[in-house]
Amino acid sequence: MPASPSTARAINDRLALELLQSEGPLTAGQLKTLTGLSRPTVADLVERLQASGLVGVVGETGARRRGPNARVYGIVADRAHLAALDIRTEGVSLVVADLLGEILAEAALPVDRDTGPGPAVERTVAVLERTVREAGATRLHTVGIGVPGLIDPATGELRDATGLPAWHRLLVAELQKRLPARVVLENETNLAAVAEQRAGAARHRDTFVCLWLGHGVGAALFLDGRLRRGASGGAGEIGFLPVPGTGGLPSAHGCDGGFHSLAGSAAICALAEEYGVKAPDAPGPAAAAIVAEAVAAGEDAFLDALARRLALGAAAVASVLDPGCVVLGGEVGLAGGAELAARVESALAELTPLATRVRAGELGGAAVLRGALLTARDAAQEEVFGPAL
């Protein structure tokens, strides 16, 4: 059954907007070529999109030709402004961007462990409001927030969890109350996987696992092109995975004794001390600095021991999901680079018959903020452009 004229117009408009987003500013002729639509149809949709305020003339072609140069059309980027926040135990980093994801302003706020929940929330809100003003945004359309806790897939709310600072929950609730914007919450590891899939080590992969290696450990699952969160939002809580070599078992109240006790930041630092690898005097997470130093110094024994630990978690995931690829994300994954990834792949091959490639993440800790911005942009464009048909 053919689409109605109104449906056909909506489909054509959305296709044109997606092309203008992915390919950059285009002429009407280029839109005609890329869409396969007729010249009159393209002329009509360009006129409609201009009238709606979604598309504007951003320049002219410089080609030498008879008559006037062709107009170049682009999405009106300031039609909506976005913000993304990465909320960590030690502080908050944030960016403000336009509808195309171009960063206009950014800021970071350290939060001391002794800071009370109230002051932590007020300072964060103040920094966000200031950064919005610096970006020249009048109001925010959508805010993407990455948090280390679990997000209830049914409600989109941050679930109760042990180990999170009290100000995390209070901040999320306060932002949702104060901001005249749509607030989208997502687990930090899931956001890192989104960023690695769109702009990092997992480009163009529909199925892979992102193993997050930062202060703690986690995993995000991309299966058949979709991020899988599980029934309660806990898919990928690999820190609780029972593994040999920890001297204990995890419990419902804590992941000590689980994979976290082998691959968390504190565990990596302890392993380095065992092998006589010194922590360098460098800014940033200690475990990442140690791993980077070990790679540079050729500390084979330490790197092999770490790779065997990481392979235990990766093997458990691979044996159940058969993802074909594991990305070592987070600060540690980036620090270890191709050297650590190759060692993990070799160790993993001894534990499972399933062919599984291991790749170093390309975005490190910045992947969470990048993923939060991509998620906010997708949500905003879904509303501003209209749903994909």
JOVEN-V599690 format. One record per backbone hydrogen bond with DSSP energy under -1.0 kcal/mol. NH is the residue of the N-H (numbers start at 1). CO is the residue of the C=O. E is the energy in kcal/mol with one decimal. If there is no record, write none. Layout:
BEGIN
NH/CO/E
NH/CO/E
END
This chain:
BEGIN
8/4/-2.8
9/5/-2.3
10/6/-2.1
11/7/-2.5
12/8/-2.6
13/9/-2.8
14/10/-2.3
15/11/-2.3
16/12/-2.4
17/13/-2.5
18/14/-2.4
19/15/-2.0
20/16/-2.5
21/17/-1.9
22/18/-2.5
23/19/-3.1
26/73/-2.3
31/27/-2.3
32/28/-2.2
33/29/-2.1
34/30/-2.6
35/31/-2.5
36/32/-2.0
42/38/-2.3
43/39/-2.5
44/40/-2.3
45/41/-2.3
46/42/-2.5
47/43/-1.9
48/44/-2.4
49/45/-2.7
50/46/-2.1
51/47/-2.4
52/48/-1.8
53/50/-1.1
54/49/-1.6
55/49/-1.6
56/74/-2.6
58/72/-2.9
61/70/-2.7
72/59/-3.0
73/26/-3.3
74/56/-2.5
76/54/-2.8
77/75/-1.2
79/76/-1.7
82/97/-3.0
83/142/-1.8
84/95/-2.3
85/144/-2.5
86/93/-2.8
87/146/-2.6
88/91/-3.2
92/109/-2.6
93/86/-1.8
94/107/-2.7
95/84/-2.1
96/105/-2.8
97/82/-2.4
98/102/-1.7
99/77/-2.9
101/98/-2.0
104/96/-3.3
105/96/-1.6
107/94/-2.3
109/92/-3.4
111/90/-2.7
115/112/-1.7
120/116/-2.1
121/117/-2.3
122/118/-2.4
123/119/-2.5
124/120/-1.9
125/121/-2.6
126/122/-2.2
127/123/-2.4
128/124/-2.4
129/125/-2.6
130/126/-2.3
131/127/-2.4
132/128/-2.3
133/129/-1.8
134/130/-2.4
135/131/-1.7
136/133/-1.4
137/132/-2.0
141/81/-3.5
142/81/-1.0
143/182/-3.1
144/83/-2.6
145/184/-2.8
146/85/-2.9
147/186/-1.9
152/157/-2.9
156/152/-3.3
159/150/-3.2
168/165/-1.4
170/166/-1.4
171/167/-2.7
172/168/-2.3
173/169/-2.2
174/170/-2.3
175/171/-2.8
176/172/-2.2
177/173/-1.5
178/174/-2.8
179/175/-2.3
181/179/-1.6
182/141/-2.4
184/143/-3.3
186/145/-2.0
188/147/-2.6
191/187/-2.0
192/188/-2.2
193/189/-2.0
194/190/-2.0
195/191/-2.3
196/192/-2.5
197/193/-2.3
198/194/-2.0
199/195/-3.0
200/196/-1.3
202/196/-1.7
203/200/-1.3
205/202/-2.2
208/222/-2.2
209/325/-2.1
210/220/-2.4
211/327/-3.1
212/218/-2.5
213/329/-1.0
214/216/-2.5
218/212/-1.4
219/236/-1.7
220/210/-2.0
222/208/-2.6
223/226/-2.6
225/206/-2.9
226/223/-1.6
228/221/-2.8
235/229/-2.4
237/234/-1.7
238/236/-3.0
240/237/-1.5
241/238/-1.8
251/254/-2.8
258/255/-2.5
259/241/-1.3
260/239/-1.8
261/258/-1.8
262/259/-1.7
263/259/-2.1
264/260/-2.3
265/215/-1.9
268/264/-2.2
269/265/-2.2
270/266/-2.2
271/267/-2.3
272/268/-2.3
273/269/-1.9
274/270/-2.0
275/271/-1.6
276/273/-1.2
277/272/-3.2
282/280/-1.7
289/285/-1.9
290/286/-2.5
291/287/-2.4
292/288/-2.5
293/289/-2.3
294/290/-2.6
295/291/-2.4
296/292/-2.2
297/293/-2.4
299/294/-2.6
300/298/-2.1
303/299/-2.4
304/300/-2.7
305/301/-2.0
306/302/-2.6
307/303/-2.5
308/304/-2.2
309/305/-1.6
310/306/-2.5
311/307/-2.3
312/308/-1.1
313/309/-1.1
314/310/-2.2
315/311/-2.7
316/312/-1.6
317/313/-1.8
318/314/-2.8
319/315/-2.6
321/317/-2.9
322/318/-2.0
326/357/-2.8
327/209/-3.1
328/359/-3.1
329/211/-2.2
329/327/-1.2
332/213/-2.2
333/329/-1.2
334/330/-2.0
335/331/-2.2
336/332/-2.6
337/333/-1.6
340/336/-1.9
341/337/-2.1
342/338/-2.3
343/339/-1.5
344/340/-2.5
345/341/-2.5
346/342/-2.0
347/343/-2.4
348/344/-2.8
349/345/-1.8
351/348/-1.6
352/348/-1.3
357/324/-2.4
359/326/-2.7
361/328/-2.9
366/363/-1.2
367/364/-1.5
368/365/-1.1
370/366/-2.2
371/367/-2.8
372/368/-2.3
373/369/-2.1
374/370/-2.3
375/371/-2.4
376/372/-2.2
377/373/-2.7
378/374/-2.5
379/375/-2.2
380/376/-2.5
381/377/-2.8
382/378/-2.1
383/379/-1.3
384/380/-3.2
385/381/-2.7
END
